[in-house]
Amino acid sequence: MINSEDFTKRLQKVMDFYGESSSSFAEKIGVQRSSISHILSGRNKPSLDFVLKILSSFPEVELYWLLNGKGVFPTSTDNKPLKVTTNKLESTPTHQQVTEKLDKDIERIVIFYKDGSFKNFDNL
């Protein structure tokens, strides 16, 4: 379940990052200004449609970060989505190397595709 107060803070962070007022942000994502106002005030909770409109208009915003605060925002500093590529299998860090740097175990990895589908990898 989404913590509405934390979601509101992240929404405000997105608006501040892009220098958008409530009105201009509402116009860019295609909602009424009152929708932004009601969410920021805590009166209403964001709908799935609202969240998807943000992600569609601002590709630097990660879904998991917006909903749960986990991940990064923006995904890159040059306002372009990050693209991760590896040329050789040897260049991919091992699970142990990653967890040593994070000092945490990875529970799962989810990859979201542009067509709306996703693939879930559980660490068993």
N, C-alpha and C positions, 0 to 999 in steps of 0.2 A: 504494500500500500504506500502511496506517495504521501510524504509529509508536506502538507500544503504550505506551511510557513517556509520550509527550506526550498521548496520549488519556487516560491515567490522571490526569494533572495537570488536564486540562480537566474530566474527570468529577468530580474532587475540588472544582474551582472551582464547578461547578454545585451540588454538595451543600452547600458552604459558603454560597453565595449564598442558598439557600433555608433554611439552618439545619437541614439534615436529617442525621441519623446514617445509618450504613450500613443499619441495620435499617428505619428509617422510609422511607428512599429506596427500598429494595427493596420495601417494602409498597406504596408509591405507584405504582411502575412495574409491579408484579405479577411480581416474580421472587423467588427465594430469597435470603436474606441472604448465603449462601455465594457466590452468583454475584458480588455486589458485592465481597466480600472477595477472591475469586480474581482478579478484574480489577484491583483496586487493588494487590494484591501482585505483579502481573505474571505470575501462574501461568497465567491464561487470557487469551485475546484476546476482545474483545466480538464477539458475533454480530450479524448484521443485525437479527434479532428484538429483541435487547437494545437496540440503537440506536433502532429504531423505537418501542419502548416509552417510551424517554426523551423522544423528540420528541412523542409522543402525550400524555404526562402533563405535559410542560413546554414549552408552545408558544413560550416566549421563547428556547429553545435552537435555534440554526440548525444544520442538518445539516452544512453545509460547515465551519462553525466547529468543531463537535464532532469531525468526522473529521480535518480538516486544519489547524485553528487559524487559518484565514483567514476574516475576517468579524468580526462583533461578538457579544458576549454581555454582558448580556442585550440583546434587540432593542429594548427600551425601558426607561426607568427607572421607569415607573408600573406595571410588571408586566402590561402589555397588549401584544399584538403590534402592531408599527407598521403603519399603513395609509398608503400613499403614494397621493395623488391629485393630479391636475393638472386645472385647469379650462380652460386655454388651451394650445394647442400652443406659443405663444411663451414660456411659463414653463418649458418643458423645457430644461435646459442642453444645449449642443452637446457633441459628443464632445471638441472642442478645449478647451472650458471645464472639463470634467470632468478630462481628462488633465493640464491645467495645475495644477489643485488637487492632484491625486494625485501629480503628477510621474512618472507611469507610464502606459504604454499599456494599454488594456483588451484582453484576449485574447478573452474571451467573457462572456456574461451568461446565466444559467440562471434561468428562472422556474418555481417549483414550485407546482402547483395543489393545492387541498384534496382532489381526487379521486385523488391519487397520481400524476397525469401531470405532465409537465414539457415545457418548450420551451427549446431551446438556440439562442442567437444567437451565431454566430462573427463576430469582427471580421476581415474579409478585407482 
